[in-house]
Amino acid sequence: MIRSFGGQSDRLLVFMFFLFPVISEGCTTILVGKNATADGSVLHGHNEDMGFTAVGRLWYVPSLSHKQGDKVKVPYVTLDLPAETFAYWASGNAYGTAGLGIASEMQPYDSVLVGMNEFGVTMSCNWMYSKEENLPGKGVRRYAMRQLILERAKTAKDAVKLVGDLIDKHGQADWGGLTYCLADPEEAWIIETTSRNWAARRVKDDEVLVVANRFTIGEKFDIASHGLVSAAVEKGWHDPSSGTFNFRKTYGNPERMASPYDIDRENRAYSLLKDKEGAILLEDLMAVLSDAYEGTTRYHKPINHMEPWEDVTDKLLIPRAIRTSLCQSSSVAHLRGNMPVEVGSVMWYTMNVPGYSGYFPVYAGALSIPEEFQIVNSAYSQNSAWWTTRMLQKITDLDHDLFFSILKGFWEANRAGIRLSAADMEKRALQLLKNGRKEEGIKLLDRFTYSQAKNVLQNTHVFLRKFQDKTGNAPVY
């Protein structure tokens, strides 16, 4: 049996995509090894920057069993299905949405951006710019690659092997450079890819790695595609007599590798975390992902009518902050290997721009989320959690200095309260799991995840009404 999730519409959309110039993506990722954190956990933080109009959602997918010989068609290849695909949480695009490089699809395997599966494997992805040519409609599309990672990888290293094998066999479609950032409760990896080649390395246990939109792997990597060096030599990008092969210098677009749009964000994140290495907390990553140079001479108020891609920041001579209105979602995965994965792996998540709405915990063992977060249709709806948080962000920026400071203080206090409640809940869940009462433990984790998401959304509605009353205005969309 073949399950088809691609067709003629895919080819048309790919053609349309390449008719228009692509603007710079701005995602920022932070990976922290377990010896650099306060509690021995692995941390994985990510801002998913897709633009004003990229409507998002959060949803859960259960594990599924498959018969031998079953296949699945994803954009743009047919693959064998394993005996089981794993359960996972995903954040990504609502169907029919618009934004950065989005095909306006209404099918699976074309919407996942960020996620965590039942084994605590977390995945995010950053656009890169390589010298290698794009492959429009040929190979595995990046959205499909992300979903396949969540469905099939038990560890971060498994995810590296999966991505590498798929590129080796099929190539990577549509865009000639991506970095997949991966973590599990024991370690983190990155795999930096082009259309046909890749290099991967394990993040050191005492390392903090910040990834913007330029390749980070240089001369040192752990595994790579078989033809990585020979292909570069053949294309004239690398001369073996000139010295050691360097992936970033060889395959990276030179202009992009030196762009302040990326370098500024990386340096800012490193500077904020420098004095905390060895004692980094998940709250530290949230603070970095919420940073816009506040308290510095580089700070500027949000420009709520413009998307701050590189052409805009260059024109206005302003630095590219980590937190911008481009953000579709923000997450910090807290991966603790000293606990059962159902409790120990938690993806703290907020819709839209961090700081405007609050982070809440999504446990690997949880199964449900309020319907408002799952809405598939991208059209405006007052019931949509994504649209509610976007409206709050817009109206906050009408009087940013006042309203944002109010929100920031509230959400920090709210998160502290969630953390205290979570500690107590986790003790009870761990005891249930230890006593063989797994079903009850899962129900406890599920109820907590659901209730905290609902609580954050309710508070978002409260602030939206208050700020609208104070300004007498409503944001325009």
C-alpha positions, 0 to 999 in steps of 0.5 A, a space after each residue: 500500500 502507498 500513502 500519497 502525500 504529493 502530486 501535481 500541485 507540488 510541482 506547480 507550487 515549486 515552480 511558483 516558489 522559484 519565480 520569486 526571489 527568496 528573502 533571508 530567513 532568520 531562525 536562531 537556535 541554541 544547543 547546550 551540552 549537559 556539562 554546560 547546564 545547571 542540572 546535567 540536562 541537554 537544552 535545545 532552544 529555537 525561534 522559528 522565524 517565518 514572517 508576519 503571515 505564517 500562521 502556526 499551530 501545535 499538535 500531537 501525533 500518536 504512534 502508528 503501526 504499518 504492515 511490511 511492504 507499506 510505503 509512503 509518498 512524501 514530497 517528492 519521493 516514495 519511501 518504505 514505512 517502518 513497522 512503527 512510526 513514533 508519537 510526536 509533538 509538532 509545531 508548524 504551519 497551518 494549512 493554506 498559510 503564507 510566508 517564507 518559502 511555504 508551499 500553500 499545501 493542505 497535506 501531511 509531510 509539508 507543515 512540520 517545523 519544530 518538534 519532540 518525539 516520544 523518545 525525547 528527540 527534538 528537532 529544529 531547522 535553520 535555512 543556510 546558503 550554500 554554493 550548491 545548486 537547488 533541486 526544485 521538486 527533486 529529492 526529499 523536501 525539507 518539511 518532509 525531512 523534519 517530520 520523518 526525523 520525529 517519526 523515525 529517530 530514537 536518538 539525535 544521532 539516529 536523526 543524523 543518520 536518517 537525514 544523511 541517508 535520505 540526502 545520499 539516496 534522493 537528494 534534498 529538494 528545493 533549497 540548497 542549504 539547511 542545518 538540522 539541529 537535534 538533541 536528545 536527553 544525552 547529547 546534541 548534534 547538528 547536520 549541515 546540508 546542501 542539496 546533495 552533501 552534508 557534514 555532521 558533528 556532535 555538540 560537545 558536552 561542555 559546549 554552547 552552540 548558537 546557530 543563525 543562518 550561516 554554516 558553523 562546521 569548519 574543519 572538524 566534523 564527525 561524519 559526512 557524505 561520502 563524496 563531500 570532498 571529491 564533489 568540492 574538488 570537482 567543482 573547483 571549490 577546494 584545492 587539496 594542496 591548499 590545506 585542510 578541507 573546511 566545510 563552511 568555507 568550501 560549501 558556504 556562500 561567502 557573502 552569507 558566511 560574513 553577514 552581520 544579519 547572522 553574526 550579530 545574533 550569534 555574538 549577542 547570544 554567546 555574550 548573554 550566556 558566556 558567564 553562565 556556562 556550567 550553570 545554564 538554566 532553561 530560563 536563560 535560553 528563554 531570556 536569550 530568545 526574548 532578547 532585542 538588545 534591551 539595555 544597550 545602545 543597539 536597542 530599537 523599538 519594534 517596527 510593527 508594519 515591516 518584516 525585519 528581513 536583511 534588506 530592511 535592517 540593512 536599509 534602516 541601519 539597525 541590528 538584527 535582534 534575536 526576538 523579532 515580529 517574524 517569529 511563528 513560535 519559540 521553544 526551549 526543550 529541557 531534556 533530562 536523562 536521569 528521568 523516564 522520558 515521559 517526565 524528563 523531556 519537556 518542550 517549553 513552548 510559546 506561540 508567536 513572539 517570545 515575551 508577548 505570550 508565555 511559555 508553557 510545558 509540553 511533556 513527552 508523555 502528554 497526549 493532548 492540547 486545547 483545540 485553540 492551539 491545533 486549528 488547521 485553517 490559517 484564516 483569522 479566527 478569534 478562537 485561534 491561539 495563534 491569532 490571539 497571540 499575534 493580536 496581542 503582539 500587534 497591539 502591544 507594539 502600539 505602546 511597546 515600552 509600557 505594554 511589553 514591560 508589563 507582559 514581560 514581568 507577568 509572564 516571568 512570574 507566571 512561568 515561575 509559578 508553573 515551574 513550582 507546580 511542575 516540580 510537585 506534579 513531576 514527583 507524583 508522576 515519577 512515583 506512579 511510573 515507578 509503581 507500574 501505574 504508567 497509565 495514571 502517570 501519563 494522565 497526570 502529565 497530560 492534564 498538566 500540559 493541557 491545563 497550563 496551555 489553557 492558562 497561558 491562553 486565558 491570560 493572553 486573552 485578558 491582556 489583549 482586552 486590557 490593552 485594547 481598552 487602554 489604546 482604544 485601537 485594534 491591530 490591523 491585519 
